[in-house]
Amino acid sequence: MSTTDRTDQRPVRAPADDDGGPPSGARAVRPGRSAGTRTPTAPVRPPAAVGWAYAMVIVATLAAIASNVFEIGHQVETGVAGAATTGDLALTIAFCALFGFFAEMLRAGRQWGRVLLTVFTALGLVFTGLGLAGLGGRPLVGPLQASLAVASLIPSVIGLVLLFVPSVNAWMAQVREHGRMISQRLRKLVLTCHVAISVGWLGLVTGMFAMSVAGATTSDAEQQAAMYRTMSMLDEIFLGMTSMFALITGIVVGAGTKWGLLRRRWVAVKFWWTVGVMVLGFAVIHQLILEANELVEAGEPPRGGALDSVGWAMSGSAFVALASLVAMTAVSTYKPWGLTKRGRAAKATARAGR
């Protein structure tokens, strides 16, 4: 049916959605074009830089996977492999599949694919840098694993730069509205996963905070050792994976829907807050758990020694993480603060195109 009124031939506009853009299911008509005229949405092929960025992502991912597999092999050889090793293997397989999927979405012109690749490549650079510097995460096992980490670091930097060269930006600008949105069915599925995983993350952090307080306040050495060993198990197997997949699903829900990832302040704040809590867990809480268990194994008394300061530092860090997750839940519920500068610009562009 035509979008013009047959009596006076004046355009009839449907109400806009809360983005300020055209309503869902409606196609904006550009000046000088009739409603039945389709405009080209994307070039036949992406620019060469997309192919090179894709290749760099694959090389970096394979090097990172090889490094992780080498670490798992070292754990098996030294007899320290356990439940955490199984979790590492599962996480490695999951990341291999996810990065391959994100790279394919980039080649298909999906803006959220580029966003996810950017976020996780940047996180990989941070964590690899911390590992090489010995400031966080698991220590690198020998020169081979360090070489693999560097082999992952270099193509990651190259790929990250290539994702935002002018030719790629121009191509993504042409296809982003066509390729940004995910289907309604997929949105509901990802949103369900995001809520369920986020609840699990909150529960884990709550439990770890309670155990850290119990460990910091008890005078019973056996109880303290049990608390810290349980925290180590939860940290090694569940916490990192839960936080990572909460971030992944959150990015898909944001970048792949009308909300956008950086168009509204509440979404942008929640995104950066999530990254901050992840870094806190990786670089601070994880290290304190390792230190506490090392002190327990060395026979350090539960009170009056080094375990006191480590235990209370761990409790404080866990409380900050817990309070942050509760605050992010409130932000998701109330959705405050309005549009970002990027969101206002997108709204103005949508209005000008009507």
ABEGO torsion letter per residue (X at the ends): XBABBAAAGBBBBBBBBAAGBBBBGBBBBBBGBBAABBBBABBABBBAAAAAAAAAAAAAAAAAAAAAAAAAAAAAAAGABBAAAAAAAAAAAAAAAAAAAAAAAAAAGBAAAAAAAAAAAAAAAAAAAAAAAGABEBBBBEAAAAAAAAAAAAAAAAAAAAAABAAAAAAAAAAAAAAABBBAAAAAAAAAAAAAAAAAAAAAAAAAAAAAAAAAABABAAAAAAAAAAAAAAAAAAAAAAAAAAAAAAAAAAAABAAEAAABAAAAAAAAAAAAAAAAAAAAAAAAAAAAAAAAAAGBBABGBAAAAAAAAAAAAAAAAAAAAAAAAAAAAAGBGEBBAAAAAAAAAAAAAX
